Amino acid sequence: MAKIAILERKCTGCGLCAKNCPFGAIDLKEGKPELNAACRVCGICVKNCPEKAILKLETRVDSVDKSQWNGILVFAEVSGGRLHPVCLELIGKARELAKNVGYQVSAVLVGHQLESCARELRHYGVSEIAVYDDPELGYFRADAYAACVEDYIRAARPSVVLVGATSLGRSLAPRLSTRFHTGLTADCTSLELRKNTDLVQIRPAFGGNIMAQIITTHTRPQFATVRYKVMNPPSRSAEASGEILNRKIPRGVAESRASCVSVEPVPPKKSISDAEILVVGGRGLRKESDLQMIRELASLLGGDWATTRPLVEKGWNTNDRQIGLSGRTVRPRLLIACGVSGAIQFTAGMNGSERIVAINQDREAPIFGVAHVGIVGDLYEIIPELIRQLKEARA
Ligand SMILES: Cc1cc2nc3c(=O)[nH]c(=O)nc-3n(C[C@H](O)[C@H](O)[C@H](O)COP(=O)(O)OP(=O)(O)OC[C@H]3O[C@@H](n4cnc5c(N)ncnc54)[C@H](O)[C@@H]3O)c2cc1C
């Protein structure tokens, strides 16, 4: 931990610190500098002060004994009686990370009637599958689920805990990290594990302008959530391995203050994240009705359609069809981006796609940096021609 201290007796009130602060975190009050809440403790003011009147104070933080925390735990979410696919993607990533430091990967399941899910997990290379199975856990209650996962973490002491950034995971992970007074990074797009077992949690920050590398240096476990479709799932092995441990239900479950009054199943909705082929419209489209050609091309290819955020902001589309940082992450086999510039906030949600085709009239557009095939031209000429040729081929 660090903080900035200003030594009043040395300060001449020259104002250089306020002038050079990139965050506007220093106010000059009656000629004296004062820090405000925007301070990031970057230390630029320390370097800029000619009087050496500003100091960066480092406070010593007691670190846990990291060697006492080993392995990677994946929270294996069960949705509608089946393993949520994000948990397999997390297991794939966990196994890759574990190799670097000789860790084992384990999984924890919470819910009711979990036998088949636990057996299925044995085909994905985890060493241990902890199961909390009880009728009381048949529906999600954040405090009850957190009590179970906490119980297992206290017993197994994993160094890293990975949770899917689903609605359930986003509710569970912060509760857990608070219980362990440790860090959590949400919506990681990449993960690396250092030799010293520090997890480098990489995610876009400052509106997507930088990729931040976040490290939990002093505490364990290290919690991270990762969105569906960001990591690669491992292939299913024919051989089953890994021990299933049926764990005793901890007291926290009975003590839960939430109760379920009724359950209204939401009809399953098609998500753009599941599409194999996606045609995406961007601000290159001049009017709402032009989205029809995006939809038609998608339908002829047997795929789905989506847009960038500005089209959602115009009210042409809903957020569940928006790709990107504040929308959905997609990894289709084929993605055709039409009139999309390729801002980082957009590409962060689609750059894992297998094949990317970009149509843009500006040859310098950043989308061509992530595209496998780039077509420089007017989408109003290219898309109708593609539609015409596809129809002709069908006929
Ligand atoms: C915190 C934050 C989160 C964000 N999250 C998202 C997000 O989740 N998803 C998202 O999409 N954006 C997001 N954004 C916005 C993002 O920064 C961009 O503004 C946005 O992606 C741009 O959308 P666009 O490519 O459709 O439009 P533009 O950037 O305006 O690009 C339009 C492109 O169309 C091309 N074009 C124009 N006419 C034609 C034509 N006739 N034929 C071919 N090409 C043509 C132009 O050359 C241009 O490259 C976010 C921004 C912030 C700050």
The ligand as an ORCA input file, in Angstrom:
! r2SCAN-3c Opt
* xyz 0 1
  C     -16.613      2.133    -21.583
  C     -16.977      1.896    -23.024
  C     -17.516      0.706    -23.379
  C     -17.850      0.467    -24.708
  N     -18.375     -0.732    -25.043
  C     -18.641     -0.986    -26.328
  C     -19.162     -2.247    -26.721
  O     -19.433     -3.134    -25.905
  N     -19.376     -2.462    -28.020
  C     -19.125     -1.520    -28.998
  O     -19.346     -1.789    -30.184
  N     -18.649     -0.313    -28.640
  C     -18.414     -0.024    -27.345
  N     -17.953      1.205    -27.014
  C     -17.880      2.241    -28.067
  C     -16.628      2.118    -28.929
  O     -15.593      2.884    -28.339
  C     -16.857      2.632    -30.364
  O     -17.350      3.956    -30.300
  C     -17.828      1.789    -31.181
  O     -17.451      0.428    -31.146
  C     -17.827      2.267    -32.619
  O     -18.846      1.604    -33.302
  P     -18.816      1.499    -34.885
  O     -17.586      0.787    -35.317
  O     -20.130      0.944    -35.296
  O     -18.821      3.032    -35.357
  P     -17.666      3.954    -35.927
  O     -16.476      3.934    -35.055
  O     -18.288      5.257    -36.232
  O     -17.240      3.236    -37.308
  C     -18.028      3.193    -38.431
  C     -17.175      2.605    -39.549
  O     -17.970      2.413    -40.689
  C     -17.170      2.709    -41.831
  N     -18.095      3.047    -42.900
  C     -18.888      4.149    -42.994
  N     -19.658      4.064    -44.104
  C     -19.334      2.902    -44.712
  C     -19.787      2.257    -45.911
  N     -20.738      2.779    -46.674
  N     -19.220      1.081    -46.247
  C     -18.255      0.507    -45.468
  N     -17.792      1.083    -44.335
  C     -18.340      2.253    -43.951
  C     -16.299      3.850    -41.396
  O     -15.126      3.903    -42.204
  C     -15.995      3.496    -39.937
  O     -14.788      2.774    -39.829
  C     -17.632      1.467    -25.696
  C     -17.054      2.673    -25.322
  C     -16.737      2.898    -23.997
  C     -16.121      4.207    -23.616
*
